[in-house]
């Protein structure tokens, strides 16, 4: 087994306010904050026929997503390939560089990769993320989500989402299952598949499903 692979379980608390989430989850379970809040920014790439998105929608067990990611207003970014193998995920850092200006980059390695795989910019996503630990589980809480189309003729250019996503991450299900059950047994909703990239396409009218 590849031990870089991890399991990600997601809960969308869209219909709950921040006070409820903080009181009934973060405070109730005494989640330990391990890092300061920061804005996560991503530019997602796909083919013109949205192969990555459609692979996800059809439930293809082996699939990939491609993105540039940076934090807050930093110029430093990483080009990431996120691989999905059944219920497990793995993030590969393909290249690291700094933007030149206006979020443009010069990396020949990235440009060659995009051209070879026929990838183009599809959308920009930004959200505020908090980082916690519960016992030996990593927990993130995302909100203030903004979706922006990078296509020429989008139906909706920019959309604000009211989704509030709690994500629990771990490497070995059998090892972490007890603590996972302790944390989630009183959650008022069930976990669900949740991809911000797919959600952005739906919100922006690029791909309806």
Buried (B, 14 or more C-beta within 10 A) or exposed (E): EEEEBBBBBBBBBEEBEEEEBBEBBBEEBEBEEEEEEEBBBBBBBBBEEBBBBBBBBEEEEEBBBBBBBBEEEEEEBBBBBBBBEEEBBBBEEBBEBEBEEEBEBEBEEBEEBBEEBEBEBBBBBEBBBBBBEBBEBBBBBBBBBBBBBBBEEBEEEEBEBEBBBBBBBBBEEEEBEEBBEEBBEEEEEEBEEBBBBBBBBBBBEBBEE
